[in-house]
Each structure stands twice: as structure tokens, then as C-alpha cells.
Amino acid sequence: MSHLQEPGNGYYCANRENCQMPRKRNAQVDMDGAEFKKAGYRLIDQLGDFIDQIGQKPVTADKSPAQLSEILGRNPLPEHGQPAIAIVDRAADLLCNFSLLNGHPRFLGYITSSAAPIGALADLLAAAVNPNVGAHILSPMATAMEKQVIKWLGELIGLPPCYDGILVSGGNMANFTAFFAAVHAKVPESKAGGIAASPARPLVYCSRTTHTWIEKAAALSGLGGDSIRWIATDKANRMDLHALQEVLQADKNSNQRPIMIIGTAGDVSTGAVDDLKGIAEICKQHDCWLHIDGAYGLPAAAIPEQRRHFEGMAEADSIALDPHKWLYAPLEAGCTLVKNPNHLIQTYSSHPVYYNFNQEDQPEARNYYEYGFQNSRGFRALKVWMVLQQAGRKGYMEMIATDIRLAALLFRLASQHAELEAITQNLSITTLRYRPPGLPEDQLNQLNELLLNDLQRNGEVFLSNAVIDNKYCLRACIVNFRTSDSDIEEIVEIILRGGRKAADHIKNKSV
Ligand SMILES: *Cc1c(COP(=O)(O)O)cnc(C)c1O
């Protein structure tokens, strides 16, 4: 009997008499069910407590990068493996205690939502089964579920059923995926010949509030940053459509080639929604692709009272929408939707000989590698699939409307207080500044910047900033189902305390 057949060394044979070869390798990273359950139950217990206690913790532990490296330890790569349980415990301890908690009820920074806990279970399940959602044959059920998620997203915001698309890592990727499809559709000769093959310079139009993705997209697509026509905004931070018409006409008169207009549905700084219907009209006149960046704001279209802001949305050739923002999915989940899915296929599909993905008896099989940049793809759709069902349309309407109501409450409280100035409120974004009577205007920017930096470090609340008409503002974006009315009232008190401290600091410095 060879040592391979001895019991207890990790190998077993189905047929002991004839067994020559090991049936099980005992690989370092393998875990059996019992070991997996033990580590997993412990982790789930810790995370359950983390969820219960998140509101009592500081929003941030405020450690410097050097302190964090110290806590983490500067060990080299371990030579030998370690037991899974110890590694999982340590990771949970590090992350639960030294992270910025964007699930905290008083985290209102940037546009990062509280993540629905069901999403954590989804990611666990997705990673355990590990379907490769690049091709139907590699992920039969996961592909069907992603298709369903994309249909549901369109239904939630009220798009007609012709829209289809793909899930991507976030808003930037959702916008890039659409942008390249637009360039390919409008400058088809560029697929082989590059942008240089276009007889006239292709140009894209967007307002000054457009998110920075547009600069990366223009530069990296070969159009070049100078192909962006930055259109001025009106008093409400919306694209000025008269200015747009003028610039377009001038470009046409000088034989340039307008190909695309980008409307923003919820701009990052103030939440303003462009006049999408007006932009759609202009797109038609000039035969331009209409792209709508609704990464943040579009979920509000699920609410009847908000829908008028998004009129014209269904004219879009392409749309970007982020489930990891206002649909509360954990990072990462963005979505590109296109009116005609062939535009994605024409842009991204290729058929190498080493893929046997297209069976003739299954013409409806969806191969997502043909719809976007990625080849191998994880199952990010699962968390969206789960959270959409946990909330339902009604749940989203309720949560999103509450976020908007709380943003309006913050605006109202700020406008009622003598030391605060409310600046803007659109959708769930409110901007304001601390403005003590008597302090001259030219010191207010410095004061509010000092205040924001202090607030971001002290762990009671997390806000971000916006600069509006040269005013440095505090900015609260509520995409947080844990935030309550009393949090908003407390935040006002925290801002006032911090503001008075910052004002003293400035006065003392100038003495
Ligand atoms: C957040 C945001 C983006 C970028 O999305 P990421 O998910 O951070 O990549 C793009 N456009 C708008 C309008 C956004 O709000």
C-alpha cells in the first residue's frame, strides 16, 4: 500500500483496491465545509454587531497613513501560510475599527451611500459560486439574473422596455462604456482608422458641471480634451441651452463635427438636473447622440413628484446610473443603459477563435463580454438583484423621498439660523456655509475650509465641500437610509460648534 492510500494524510480513494492517484490535493487555500462554516459564522457574528453599533462609533478613527501602517504592521510577505480563521478575524478587526464608516447615519460626504446589508450576503454568495459573467456558457443563471437586473433598473426609473445594457464598476465606467459606443456610432470609420480618419474634428458638448469622467474619456478615446465644448450654466446650475445652440452653430459653420451632447441628471456639486427635454430637442436638430449622466440622480425618477425633472430622459441614446449610489448597493455597481443594444455590440464585440461561446441552438444567449470593456466579469449583479427585491419599487420611493426631505430639512434649518447661510438644495444635496455676523466676506472661504477639514477629522459627522459662485460651501449629500431627522438636527449643532471654534481660530490668528 502506497503512502497515498494511508488514511489521515488528506487523500482518499473511491476504490481502494485500484487506487494509484490522490483524489484530493489538500491544497493550502482549500477549506472544507466545517472550517469554512467556523470562520464564516464568526465573521457573520462580528458583522451583525458592527451593523448594530455603527451609529455609536465615530464616523472616522482619524489615523494618519503612518499610524495606519504601524497598526497594520510592516511585515514582509509571509513565507508560510496561516490558518484562515485568524486571518479573517484580523481583517474584520482592522476594517471595522479603522475605516471611514460610510454606513454611519451622519456620513453625508461625496456620493457614497450606506450599503444595504443584504449586499454583503450577496457578495459572499457571488464569490462562493464565482460565476464568470463574461459569457452565458460560463454563468448561465448569473447571466439571466444580470439581464433581469438591467430590465428592473429601467422599470424603476420609468424607461421604455427597449433599453438594455450592462453592469459595470461604477459611474465613470458606465459613462466611458456609453461614450465609446457613441463615438463608434457617430464616427464609425474610427474603429479601424482611429479618430484621424474622421474628415472633420468630432466634438462633444456638456455643461461646466459635468463630472471629471468626461475629461478622461475625451483624452483617452483619442478625441482629445480640446474636443470638449464646455457650455456655461445658468443660475440654477443647469446647462444654458441658448449658449449650447450658439456654440453648436458656430462649430457647424466652421465645418467641425458635433457628435454628442451630455446632459447631467443630478450634478455632483449641487444635484442640479439639466433640461433633458430641451437638450434632446437640440440633439435631434443636430443629429447628435444624447448621453445622460444620471450616475447619482436618476433613481429619483422613480418618485412621481420628482419625475418632471427628468422629462426627456427616454430620448437618450445612452444613460449612466449607479446602483452603488442612490440604490444603496455596496461598491462596486454602475450601469450603462442604451436605447439600442446593438450599439454596444458593434463597439465591443469580437469573436476570437478561442471562444466557443456562440451555440447556434441558443441564439438568445447573452455574452456580456460583447457589451463592454471587461472580459472576465464578476457577479456584481447579484447584490443589485437582491437589494432591488428587498426594497421593491415602494421601498425605494419611500427611502429616496426621505433622503430628499432630510436634505430640505437641513436647508431649512440652515436658512433659519443667524449664523448659517443656506446656499442650494436639489434632490438630496444641500450646500450651506457658516457665516457668523460681522465676519467679512473675504474671510468666509478660509473659515469654511478650516471648518470642513476639522469636521472631517473629528468623527461626529462627515460632510464634503462644493464651491458655488466662488463661495466655499459645506455640502451634505444624503444617500443614506440610516440618516434620521434627529441626525440632521444634531449635524446643525455640530456645524455651529465647529464654526464658532474655527471663527475664534481665525480671529486669534489675525490679532
Ligand atoms: C459619482 C458620479 C460619477 C462617477 O461615478 P463613480 O461611481 O464614482 O465612478 C459620474 N457622474 C456623476 C454625475 C456622478 O455623480
The ligand as an SDF file (V2000), in Angstrom:
LIG
                    3D

 15 15  0  0  0  0  0  0  0  0999 V2000
  -20.4370   59.7420   -8.9320 C   0  0  0  0  0  0  0  0  0  0  0  0
  -20.6020   60.2640  -10.2740 C   0  0  0  0  0  0  0  0  0  0  0  0
  -19.7710   59.8330  -11.3160 C   0  0  0  0  0  0  0  0  0  0  0  0
  -18.6450   58.8730  -11.0770 C   0  0  0  0  0  0  0  0  0  0  0  0
  -19.1310   57.6510  -10.5910 O   0  0  0  0  0  0  0  0  0  0  0  0
  -18.1990   56.6040   -9.8410 P   0  0  0  0  0  0  0  0  0  0  0  0
  -19.1490   55.5600   -9.4290 O   0  0  0  0  0  0  0  0  0  0  0  0
  -17.5760   57.3480   -8.7010 O   0  0  0  0  0  0  0  0  0  0  0  0
  -17.1870   56.1490  -10.8240 O   0  0  0  0  0  0  0  0  0  0  0  0
  -20.0210   60.3290  -12.5680 C   0  0  0  0  0  0  0  0  0  0  0  0
  -21.0080   61.2080  -12.7880 N   0  0  0  0  0  0  0  0  0  0  0  0
  -21.8190   61.6560  -11.8190 C   0  0  0  0  0  0  0  0  0  0  0  0
  -22.9150   62.6200  -12.1280 C   0  0  0  0  0  0  0  0  0  0  0  0
  -21.6460   61.1890  -10.5270 C   0  0  0  0  0  0  0  0  0  0  0  0
  -22.4600   61.6120   -9.5500 O   0  0  0  0  0  0  0  0  0  0  0  0
  1  2  1  0
  2  3  1  0
  2 14  2  0
  3  4  1  0
  3 10  2  0
  4  5  1  0
  5  6  1  0
  6  7  2  0
  6  8  1  0
  6  9  1  0
 10 11  1  0
 11 12  2  0
 12 13  1  0
 12 14  1  0
 14 15  1  0
M  END
$$$$
